[in-house]
């Protein structure tokens, strides 16, 4: 039963995050400390880093 409620809470939080994703991104990116943290962590993900580098340095 406890696992069921945990699943319900995770599903609800995921649905809210998807619904308000642009508001959440604006809040995160408006704070300079959070922005630096998010950018540094996203550059540690190889797929994101490669995609960003390809789009930034096109010939």
Buried (B, 14 or more C-beta within 10 A) or exposed (E): EEEEEEEEEEEEEEEEEEEEEEEEEEEEEEEEEEEEEBEEEEEEEEEEEEEBEEEEEEE
